Amino acid sequence: MKLFIKKKNSEYLMYSLTIALGILLDRISKLLAVEFLKKIDTLPLIENVFHFTYVENRGAAFGMMSDQRWLFIVASTVAIIGFSLYLYLGHADSSLFGFAIALVISGGIGNMIDRLSLGYVVDFIHCKFVKYPVFSDFGIVWREFPVFNIADSFVCVGAGLLIFVLIREFIKESKNAKKSGSK
């Protein structure tokens, strides 16, 4: 396997712009959240459906594993460096795959900036209508989906696209293997 696979400059430009624009959108949204939401806590856009709610998240995505800041910084750094090397060494097989990786990098960097500068991540998007089940001794309890931010969205959408592309490639390879096996 070659270490560096040359791609078109336009692909590298698209990846770089995706990362830069994602970080910019995340930073601007978080600065606005701190400026306007921190004072009022929550701003209902549609009461009990969609709010902007200020949260200082000291855990991972959606508040998991609270107060593990250095673990997240190290894990995020490794992931960002690994994905960046993979992307910029030209190993993304398609533009969609590369775009997905760029989204993940963008979101990772956006949240990393908060963790390093503030010690927590600013979250503010609150979809109160989304509930998920939690099993307890008393049966199923429905909880509101955690408050999140734009960087979290980029990581999740990017990861979803990565899964989609990988499944699509797996199906394509399976079909090709069947065709070549039946000849």
C-alpha positions in Angstrom: 0.0 0.0 0.0 1.3 3.4 -1.0 1.7 6.0 1.8 0.6 8.9 -0.3 -2.0 8.7 -3.0 -2.1 11.9 -5.1 -5.7 13.3 -5.5 -6.9 16.4 -7.4 -6.1 19.7 -5.7 -9.8 20.5 -5.8 -10.5 17.5 -3.5 -8.0 18.7 -0.9 -9.5 22.2 -1.2 -13.0 20.8 -0.6 -11.9 18.9 2.5 -10.0 21.9 3.8 -13.0 24.3 3.2 -15.4 21.8 4.8 -13.2 21.6 7.9 -12.6 25.4 8.1 -16.3 26.3 7.5 -17.4 23.7 10.0 -15.1 25.1 12.7 -16.2 28.7 11.9 -19.9 27.8 12.1 -19.4 26.0 15.4 -17.3 28.9 16.9 -19.8 31.5 15.9 -22.8 29.5 17.2 -21.1 28.9 20.5 -20.0 32.5 20.9 -23.7 33.5 20.3 -24.9 30.9 22.8 -22.5 32.2 25.5 -23.4 35.9 24.7 -27.2 35.5 24.7 -28.2 32.2 26.2 -26.0 32.0 29.2 -27.9 34.9 30.8 -31.4 33.5 30.2 -30.6 29.7 30.3 -33.2 28.7 27.6 -35.0 30.2 24.7 -38.0 28.3 23.5 -38.4 28.6 19.8 -41.4 26.1 19.9 -42.4 25.5 23.5 -41.6 22.0 24.7 -40.5 21.0 21.2 -37.3 22.9 20.2 -35.3 25.2 22.5 -31.9 26.9 22.6 -30.7 25.9 26.1 -27.2 26.8 27.4 -25.3 23.9 28.9 -21.7 23.6 29.9 -20.9 19.9 29.0 -17.9 18.5 30.9 -18.4 15.1 29.4 -18.2 13.5 25.9 -20.9 13.9 23.3 -24.3 14.3 24.8 -22.9 14.6 28.4 -21.6 11.0 28.7 -18.6 10.3 31.0 -18.6 13.6 32.8 -15.3 15.2 34.0 -13.0 13.1 31.9 -11.5 16.2 30.1 -8.0 14.9 29.6 -9.2 11.5 28.3 -11.4 13.3 25.7 -8.5 15.7 24.8 -6.1 12.8 24.2 -8.7 10.6 22.4 -9.9 13.5 20.2 -6.3 14.5 19.3 -5.5 10.9 18.2 -8.7 10.7 16.2 -8.2 14.1 14.6 -4.6 13.4 13.7 -5.5 9.9 12.4 -8.4 11.0 10.3 -6.4 14.0 8.9 -3.5 11.8 7.9 -5.9 9.3 6.2 -7.6 12.2 4.4 -4.7 14.3 3.3 -2.5 11.3 2.4 -5.2 10.6 -0.2 -6.7 7.3 1.1 -10.4 8.4 0.9 -11.7 6.3 -1.9 -14.5 8.8 -2.8 -15.4 12.4 -2.4 -18.3 11.5 -0.2 -16.0 9.4 2.1 -13.6 12.3 2.2 -16.3 14.8 2.9 -17.6 12.6 5.8 -14.1 12.4 7.3 -13.8 16.2 7.0 -17.0 16.7 8.9 -15.8 14.4 11.7 -12.5 16.3 11.9 -14.3 19.7 11.9 -16.6 18.7 14.7 -13.7 17.1 16.7 -11.7 20.3 16.4 -14.7 22.5 17.3 -15.2 20.7 20.5 -11.5 20.4 21.2 -11.2 24.2 21.1 -13.8 24.5 23.9 -12.2 21.8 26.0 -8.8 23.4 25.8 -9.9 27.0 26.3 -12.9 26.6 28.6 -12.5 23.2 30.2 -16.0 22.2 28.9 -18.0 22.2 25.7 -20.8 24.7 25.1 -24.0 22.9 24.1 -27.2 24.7 23.2 -29.4 22.8 20.7 -32.2 21.2 22.7 -34.7 19.0 20.8 -37.2 18.4 23.7 -39.5 16.4 21.5 -36.9 13.6 21.0 -37.1 11.0 23.7 -35.2 7.8 24.3 -35.9 4.8 26.6 -33.8 4.1 29.7 -34.4 0.8 31.4 -34.5 0.9 35.2 -35.7 -1.2 38.1 -39.1 0.4 37.7 -39.4 -0.3 34.0 -38.8 2.0 31.0 -38.3 5.7 31.7 -38.3 8.1 28.7 -35.7 10.8 28.8 -35.2 13.9 26.7 -32.4 13.7 24.2 -29.3 15.6 25.5 -28.5 19.1 24.5 -25.8 19.3 21.8 -24.0 21.7 19.5 -23.1 22.1 15.8 -19.8 20.3 16.3 -21.6 17.2 17.7 -23.9 17.4 14.7 -20.9 17.4 12.3 -19.4 14.4 14.0 -22.6 12.4 14.0 -23.5 13.3 10.4 -20.0 12.5 9.3 -20.0 9.2 11.1 -23.4 8.4 9.6 -22.1 9.2 6.1 -19.0 7.0 6.8 -21.2 4.1 7.7 -23.4 4.7 4.6 -20.4 4.7 2.3 -18.9 1.6 3.9 -22.2 -0.3 3.6 -22.6 0.8 0.0 -19.1 -0.4 -0.8 -19.6 -3.7 1.0 -22.8 -4.3 -1.1 -21.1 -3.3 -4.3 -18.1 -5.7 -3.5 -20.5 -8.5 -2.6 -22.4 -8.1 -5.9 -19.1 -8.0 -7.9 -17.9 -11.2 -6.1 -21.2 -13.0 -6.9 -20.9 -12.0 -10.6 -17.3 -13.1 -10.9 -18.0 -16.3 -9.0 -21.0 -17.2 -11.2 -19.0 -17.0 -14.5 
